[in-house]
Amino acid sequence: MNEHRSGSTKALDNQYIMHTYGRYDVVLTRGKGVTAYDEDGKAYLDVSSGIGVNSLGYCDEGWVAAVTKQAATMQHMSNYFFSPQASVLAEKLCTLTGMAKVCFGNSGAEANECAIKIARKYSFDKYGADRNEIITLRDSFHGRTVTTLSATGQDVFHNFFFPFTEGFSHVTAGDMQCLEEAVSDKTCAVMLELIQGEGGVNILDKGYVRALFEFCAARDILVIVDEVQTGVGRTGRLFAFEHYGVQPDLVTAAKGLGGGLPIGVCLCSEKLAGVMTPSTHGTTFGANPVVCAGANYVLDTVANEAFLNAVEERGAYLEKLLRALPAVKNVRRMGLMVGIEVDGDAHDIAVKCVENGLLIITAKNLLRMLPPLTITREELANAVSILKSTLKECP
């Protein structure tokens, strides 16, 4: 057996890991609740929750017990067999959302790929091969595979990896005339985030969203709502589409659903329930029992009115604290999904926040907070206090 090679975490990372992420200069080794600790024992308040993944914070005791029990029972099985954990999770997701069927994957990008495939196959089956184009919104973000990059409406991502997948066009969010002009007899779907997270925490107008749904429904154009970041309680409702009074044809979710383990789901409406058949889609690790056990616990915790009302209440409290800071120009918020417009360079401020014990992320030129849904008022106040001190330090 090879012995473990000695060396610091940072040195090993620099030597052996592809640098597809710009690292903050911190080695995190453990966490509990909203607090993470580095290798020297320094504590950090984490208001990023692993980019919205640790929905119940670090190492929630009930979540740990659920995944530990399942890991000791059966850690994986082939999708050729029935899984109790996956079946129960699918029932919960469909019952809670009004959707009909679920397809399991491992990430938001996979979930969006599945939704794209379902939309195109539905149109292929009903209208023929030429009706395959999908319209998305500028400033959207749908993933980092070649196809989901093609769906993403940001030019900065459309480089290096040519040729990109064909059949996508991008229109300005909030402009119905622009959307209507982009639709043709080849359009099969419109794909959108109701809050563009990576694009700058841009919250779509309710009137625009409802008009878009009505326009598409009249033409049998499917609407795909990407809730990878907004789903599972993040906005104060179980899913953001509930705020808008609409029912999508396809919904994707990931991030917070697993509570810290990798999962992606694509949910479809009744009219799409029979579109995908054996061999049209699949993934080895989709519906993994351990991951589904964690997701079941997350849903059981989050999907109740009292919990979701508390998310909104904490979000409103956080917004009030943030708006009182002199350097904050504006706050974009729904639930505990928060974008903060500040004077100065957001990335530089985020780096300084980390040095001061606050783990925070950015979205374009904004600071972004996606704290655990279980964060307390006291912890929010402490986080804002660190941010306030940091903003005073930054030019």
N, C-alpha and C positions, 0 to 999 in steps of 0.2 A: 504494500500500500504506500502511495506517495505521501510523504509528510507535508503538512501545511507549510507553505513558504512564508517566512516572516516578512513583515513590511507594513507600513501604515496603510490604513484604508484609502487615503487620498493617493498615495503612491501607486497602490495596486489598481485603483480606478484609472489613474492617468495612463498606466501602462497597458491595461488589458480591456478596458471598456470603450466602445465607440462613443465619441463625445457628441451625441445627438441632442444633449441638453446642456445649457449653461448652468453650471452648479453654483449654488450659494456655498460659501466656505464653511460648511458645518457638516459634521458626521453625526447623524442621529442614530441612537442605539436602542431607545425604548420610549414608551409613552403611556400615559394614563389619562383618560378623560380628554381635556383640551390641552394638556401639557405634554410636550416632548422634551427629551433630555439628550444632550450630546455625550460624546465619549468621556468628557471631563466632568460630567454631572451637571452642567449648566442647564437651567430650565428655560423653556421657550413657550409662550402662549401661541398656539397654532390656530390662526383664523383662516387657514387655507384648506385644512382637512384633506391634504393629499390631492388638491384640485377637486374638491367636492366629493371625495370618495368615502372618507371616514365619517359617515353621516351620524353615527352615535359616538364619535370620538375614538380615542385610542383604547382598545382592549376593554370594551364594555363587558362586564362579567357575564351577563346572559348570553351575549353573542359568542364570547369565548367558549362558554359551556356548550352551546349548540354545535359549533364547528368542531370542537374537540370530541364530542360524543360521536358525531358522524365520521370523523377521521378514524376513530377507533373501531367503527362498525364496517364501513366500506368507503374507501377513498375515491374510487373511480369504477365506472363500468362503461361498457360500450353502449352507444345509443341504439343498438339492436335489441336491447332489453328495456323493460319498463323500470322507471325509477320512482319510488314513493315520494322522495323529496322534490323532484322536478314536477311531478303530477300535482302535488299539493300547491306548489308555488304557482304553477300555471293557472290553477283554479282561482287562486287569490287574485292574481293579476287581472284575469278576465272579468271576474265578478266586480272588482273595485273600479275598473275602467270602462265597463260596458263593451269591451272588445270580445272577439270570438275565439281566437287562437293565438298561440305564442310560439315563436321559434327562438331557441336559446343559442347564444354565442358567448364570446369572451370579452368583448369590448364594445364601445360605442361605434367605432368604425365598422366592425363586423355587423352590428345591428343595422346600421345604415346601408351597408352593402346588401343585406337581406331585403330591406325595404325596397331598394332600387330594383332588385331582381323580381320581387313580387309585382311591383308596379308594371314593369316591362312585360312580364309573362301574362299578367291579366290583360293588358292591351293586345299582346300578340295573339292570345287565345280568342279574343273577342273581335279585334279589328284588323289583325294581320301584322306582319313584321315591321312595316314602315312607321307605325305609331309608337315611337320609342323614346321621344325626347322629354327631358325633365328640366323644368325651370326652377332655379334656386335664387336666393336673394344675395345682393352684394353685401359684403361684410359678414357673410355666414361662415361657419366652420363645421364641417361634417366628418372629418377624419383625415388620416395620413396615408391610407392606401392610395394607389394610383387613381382608382375610381372615385373615392370620396374626396381626394384632392381636386379632381375635376369638378365635383359637385360644389366644392367650397368656393364662395364668391369673393375671393381675395387674390388679386394679381400676384402678390408676393409669393404665393404658394405654387404658382403656375410656371415653374422653371425646373431645369435640370433633368427631369424624369420623362422626357418626351419619348414616344408619343403618349399624350394623355388620352383617357377614355373619351370617346366621342359621345355626343348626344346630350350635352348640358349647355344651358345658357343662363345668364345672370341678369336680374333686373333690380331696380332700386326699391328698397323696402319702403312701404307706405304709399307707393304710387300705383294706384289701380290702373290708370291709363297705360302706364308702362307695361304692366303685366298683361293686360288685355291685348296690347299690340304685339307682345312676344308670343302669344298663343297661336298655334297653327293646327292644321289637321294632323300633324305629327306629334302633338303634345300628349303625353300620357299621364303626367303627374306634375305637381308643384311640391317642392320640398322646402321647409322653413323651420327655423327656430323661433319660438315666440319671444324669447329673450336671447339676443345674440351675445353669448358669453365671451368667447375669444375675440369677437368683433368689437367689443367695447361696452358690454352690458347695455345693449340697445333694446329697450322694451317696445315691442310693436304696439301700435294703436289698435284698440279693440274694434273700432268701426272698420278699419282696413282689413283686419283679420276676418271679420264676419262677412264682409263684402267678397273677399277672396274665396271663402268657403262656398258662398252662394253661387258665385260665378262658375267655380269648378264643378259643383254638383250638377248644375244645369247642362253641363257638357260631358259628363262622365269622366272628368279629369280627376284623378285621385289626389288627395292631399296627404302628404307625409309630414308629420310633426316630429322633429328631432328634439327629444326631451332627455338627451344624454346628460346634460348638466342641470336642467330645470326640474327633472322628475324626482319622485320619491320624497316629497315634502319640502323640497328646497324653497319653494315660493310661498309656502303657507297653505297650499292645497297639495293633494297627493301628486297631481300633475298640473302643469301650468295651463293646459288647454281648458281646465275647469274654470279658470278666471274669465275666459273669453266666451263661454256658453256655446262651444262648438264641439263636434264629435269627429275626430279625424278618421280617415280610412286606414291609416297606418301610423303607429306611434313607436318610437324607439327609445329605449332607456338603458342606462348602464351606471357608471360611477357610483353614486350613493346606494344603489340597490343591494350590492354585495356587502356593504359595510366595511370594506377593506380587501375583499377578495374579487378576482376578475370575473365579471359577468356582463353580458349584453343581451337585451331581449328586443325582439321585434313583435309587436302585437298588431293583429289585423282585424278588420271588421267582418261581419258575417258574410258579406258578398265576396270577400276574398278568401274565405275559410278553406276552399278546396283548390286554390290556385297551385300551391306547391305540393308536389307528389314525390314519392321515393326517388332519390338520386338527383333531384333538382337543386338541393342545397344540403349542406351538412358541415359539421366541424367536430373534430375528435373530442375536444374538451367541453363542448357545449352541454349544459345540464349536468355538470359535475356535481355529485351528491354533496360534497363538503361545501362548495360554493352555494348551492341551493339551500342548504341548511342555514347558512349565514343570512341569505336573502329572506328566507321565511321569517327568521327572527326580526330582521329589520322591518319588514312589512307589518308584522304583528305589533311592533312597537310604534311605528310611525302612523299607520293608517287608522287613526281615530281622531275625532273632532277636537278633543282637548289638547292633544299633542300638537296638531296643526295650528290651532289657535295660538298656542304658546310660541310657535315659530314666528308667526306674524307679529305677536306682541313684542318679542325680543328684537325682531327686525326693526320695528318702529322705534323702539328705545335706542337701538344702535344708530339709526338715522338721526335722531334728535341729538345725540352726543356728537356725532360727526359734523353736523351742520353748525354746531357751536364753535368749531375750530376755525380760527381766522384764515388759515391757509387753504381751507376746503372751499372750493368754488361751487360745487354741486354734488349731489348724491343721487345715483340711479339705483333704485331698489325695488325688489319684490320679495317679500319674505326675508330670508337670510341669504339672498343673492344680491351682492352690493358692489357697485362701481363708484369710485370716489375720484372726482376731478380735483386736482390739486395744483398749486403753483409749484413749478419745478419739474424735474425729470422723475417720472414715476419709478423707473427702474432703479435709479440711484437711491431714491428714498426707500424703496423696498429692501435694497441691500443694507442700508443703514438700520432699518427696522430690525432686520435679522440680527445684526450685531448687538442691538439693544434688547433682544429677547422676544421679538414678535415675528412669527412666521407669516408673511403676507405675500401675495402674488400680484401680478399686473395683467392688464388687458389693454393692449395698444398703449395709449398715453394715460391710462387710469390705474390707480391702485384698485385691487379687487379683493373682497373678503367673501369667503365661502366657509364660514365657521361650522363646526359640528352643530347639528340641530339641537343638541342637548346643552349647549353653552348657557351659562347663567348670566344674569344681569351684572353681577359682580365681576365676572370674567370679561364681559364686554366692556365694562367701565375700565378695567385694568388695561385691556388692549388699546382702547382709545387714549388712555393716559400715556402709554408708550409711544403711540403714533404722534400725539401732541408734542411730546418732548423731542421726538425725532425730527418733526417738521421744523422745530425751532433751530435745530442743528444744521439743517440743510439750507443752502443758499437759494 
